[in-house]
Amino acid sequence: MTTRSSSADRPATATVTVTPAEAPMRQARNSAALWTATGRSRGHEVVRRRGFVAVDGGERAGLRVLIQEPDLDPGELAELSELVRRAAGPVNAEDPFGSTDLSHLDMRNWQMPVMLRAPGPVGEPALDVIKVRRPEDLQAAERIVIEGFELDGFEPYRPGELFPTALIEQPGVDVFLALADGVAAGAAVSVVDDGVGSHYWVGTSPAFRSRGVGRAVMLGALAHLADLPVTLTASKLGRPLYESLGYTVAAPSTWWASR
């Protein structure tokens, strides 16, 4: 069944305080939690080292690298570089610290801000937002993210490839779906790890853009995180929405991708 996201879903009052200086580390850890859960639920190889986590999804899903420390040692950088060179699919690397240079791997890079929201009240969404429980709702969220983020590597569509059913069974991982007149219109993923929340894959179906869907699904996803500090990495288009919801810029994050 599906259930509405509400204050009843919120965890206990937070005991964790996150400062802007700590936000990159918290974002790094939370991203690693998401991608480790994703990799395990897909049956993909997960490589964990002190300085990075890598999830190898093969030709279609590609290689995802999450930098975990600002000071990779030469051995870690060499291993990471070899993983990138051997990758069968596209490569994406997230460095919240902006300190690891991957230009020797012929990868393009850009910056997006890590943002931080302190615990606080969350408004009611203008649309119905449900926490996904049923396979058909998970597939609806999956299609929205694939289309909204133009994830061409997941076309032709294979149900459960991006969001396997096992993903929502992973501790701390929730998927949300916004409904406009009963039709799936927006999706988001939230992760709670070590007392801190974060958001990923906040997307809107192309047919419902500019209709407040992104705000609605964010408010629905935030409802169960209201008592926690929350981080995220914002795109240029998403930043104004996040700022309006109480997020502030903490630090720049560098992202790398294969050409």
Buried (B, 14 or more C-beta within 10 A) or exposed (E): EEEEBEEEBBBEEBEEEBEEEBBBBBBBBBBBBBBBBBBBBBEBEBBEBEBBBBBBBEEBBBBBBBBBBBEBEEEBBEBBEEBBEEBEBBBBBBBBBBEBEBEEBEBEBEEBBBBBBEBEEBEEBBBBBBBBEBEEBBBBBBBBBBBBBEBEBBEEEEBBBBBBEBBBEBEBBBBBBBBBEEEBBBBBBBBBBEBBBBBBBBBBBEEBBEBBBBBBBBBBBBBBBBBBBBBBBBBEEBBEBBBEBBBEBBBBBBBBBBE
